[in-house]
Structure formats: structure tokens, C-alpha cells
């Protein structure tokens, strides 16, 4: 029982240390987006926050799209090159995978490095070539061809359209780029602080133990805006914890009820169960036997074949007679003998009770 509660509280503690979800709505050629990602978000994640933050990238921003048949046409804030850049990053987020032979790079870390490389390149590219291939090779991404094919096909358009639908569904309506949310909630004051001091904002969201980077920074004051988001998140977590406790309690109650039923089953055979692996005590307790008197299974008395020495032959087929010496004697024979002895004793008691009842009935009849 104790280890189950320890597991429950360990699970609750694990939930409290979950990653903080951060969503970034941005544009591939937007100077403000480039500044936030390369100067705020990327450096803090690299300094030790990557394991405690879950970033969702949504490259679209203030772009627009229109569906015409099976085609989707885009109009982007900084021109057609930005539309292509948004498609490249959408396809990269979709297709980048970690390699089993380079396990020091996770999928998340590869996406972070690739996007940071693209955003550092700014708006002016040598030979007017988008630096997707160069950034892929520099950051251990081995499937650039898949990403490029995606960006130049219907798949890339559909992925960018999905980002557009997510951006359009954002409430309140997207006013500036980049826009950053914490715990799936947007606050204007938190947004303004995050664009210039991402570390101070994100450190206020971590529960104890805080990341070392936040401790070394001396922590950060929690503003009223951040407190509102934290309070809403705390309330949601408390609801989840209550549900978890109720589920575990119900499971333990069900298991205890099942064990009581199994004990009654053991008592049917004249034994008292006291643990797993089929173990039984030699004699059933009085309570076990008394508890099972109401069950009618004792009316069935199995007829086991016996030899002239009245020894029970284990594992024999009914009506099959064999030499006892040809069989090794197992504990099963002892168990069955004891069971049959208990059956005979209880049958005699029942017969005596029946006779007494009949006698009383006859002598009390007028």
C-alpha cells in the first residue's frame, strides 16, 4: 500500500516539474522576430532552460492566405521571400528528426539551432539564395532535401496554411510580431517584458526546484500580470492533482475488494490465503469458513480415483486406474486429502443440523 502512495506523490511531483509551454508567433524576415529569437529566446534556452521550456513555433505573423481550389495563395508582410522562408521553417518543424547515431542532438535542439541560424541571416542573402541548405548542413540536419521538396510543393503550402489558421484563431487578434504566450495565455504586459528580458519572465513561471540559471540570476520579481497567469495555471494543476488522487483511491479500493473475494475463494478449499504466488496456510480461519457457508459450491463433491491403499493419485484422469508407485507424490495430493477431510467434516455437521431441525419441527407440531 505504501509504495502505491509513494508512486502517486512521485507522479504529482513530476507533473509539477513539467516544461513551461511557450508559443512564438513570428515571421521569417521580420526584424523584431529575428531580434527576439536570436538575442532573447535562443541564448536563454542554450544556457540551461531548454529542458524546462517547450517551444511551439508558428511562422506566419501578419501574412494572409486565400484558397483557390486546391491551391493556396499567400501575401506576406515582408514580400514573397518571406512566404518562402515561412514555408521552409514550417517544413523544417514538420520533418526534422533526431538521429540514433547522434543522440546528443534532440529533435527540439535541432529545430532551435536551424531556426536560429535562419533568423540570424537577416533579410539580405548572398546571391539572393535563402540560407536553408547552409543552415541545415551547419547544424547536423541530414534531410535538407526533404525539407526543400516540402517547401516547394503543396505540402509546404498546406503547412503554412495551418499556421495561418492557428494565428487567425489567436485571441485577442494578433496585433504585433512577434507575439509570445506563456502557459497558452497571452498578457500584454508579460509580452512587453518578454521581448526585452525573456529570462526574467520565464523564471517566474518555474516551480521549485528552479533551473540553476534562474537561481544564479537571483530570481525575478513577479509582476501582477505574471501572477494572473500563474494563478490560473496553479488552479488548473490543483484540479488535475485532485482527479489523480481520486483515480488512485478508486483503484486501491477496487483492488482491496478483489483481494477479499479471492480470500473467500481460498476458504472454499479449506485454506486461508496470505499472499501472492498461490501460497496458502494449512487450515482456513474460522471467519473465512463462516463467511463462505452461504456459497453452495460445497454441494459438489469431486470423486477422485483411489487405489487399494486409499492413497489419492494426483493428475489422474477420471476412471483411470494406475499403479501408485509409478507416480511421484506431490503436495497436490496432500492438499486434496485435506480438502476432502474438511468437506466430510462439514457435511457431517450439516447432516446433524438437519436432523436436529427435523426433530425440533416434528416435536413442536400440534
Steps between C-alpha positions, in 0.01 A plus 500: 500500500778743596686462172183587307466831685870569447446445127201734504691784663799443273268533202352822641852638556588413143195687376609807698837492321351487149629728230355849470324533162610807302342579163671739257302658216759651263607574141814370334621840373360724774782698671322494837446125473865452413612713796281317751596150386875560461555738793245387760346157444794307353771616746287421808403156373864422426609608847298234674127557451444272201409205725236704683338686209290352218500737203232491232603684185233659278658680203226709336447833678298761312500309173176423318386202297221420258392157382420461132401145420788276602748792502576739785632849425689697765568867548777551756588804708854531360443373148518170310841406645347496843226265378770260385687537829182429696445187291857380554470540875155337508636201308808482724284491812299219339786285367809548717570185702782400732752236391562186702875523434511864616298475820654818642262690269129484576226592255428816697864607512543447124193712423625772736844513338359498148249781564759708685741464207234613252392794714860619546539529124272805489335612176799525265637172369810446282395430141139549613490134619308417816750344745296188573749250359799670667328509840397136467856385431645717777259362760510122441171481309532222245168521317518844338380352172174391666453846650572675168261273310232570760549879477462491121191282494140494609607357835686819588197711405271285715734520800522878469122517464464306826726754671282773353188339646666474843601866479153604390348311794723685746302708750520792529582565136874510427615862523879475479773263389649318676230406749592269788268308733581314822291204620276558194396841636573845362554811708606831351726595791670159508548522123674837528735375772579174320618675183776679692566268796378150428696347788334712768155410372551128450670458840184616676308207353726224632405317817755373749760380422572787265761463224852598602495793258205652687662441841830652384308799372363562848144419390262754359223706643153378410291773347121519526467387139717193551318425827169482314636238262666306783180498706297363208761233434518405869123461518504270198780288647317463829196369315719247319661388828160448665387284208821295521454438872138393447599261221773339712266471798235330287758260359624406848145445625422274204816301557422455871149377417643252251739365763212440740320299233814293434528423871147358498596286202797354689282425800278282281784250485575512872794737470565858601686715245782718634687642204579462132640219288224257602613464866249359748502423870425146610168573670238757412406748770160476667396834352592388148297181526207670666500769234469240227224283646247681288670386180360186351815369344546244782209301361732379226732226624754390239558125478873434470626150415672320786696173516479222756724691743257793499769732362388774263670495161577854381440603140293192416229503238158394643443121496868441419676253731878493518769369730571749782872418494525634146422850624709739700304634794427871475361750747182503295404165651537640853294804412221294346494258796467787744229658289300178488539452876367849558214428263405182687516678835280786381256257336465313831434827680238594244333159532487533878350847471237371255409211731470737795282736303272217386472370855409843635246550223329167566481553877372852479215416262154491669 
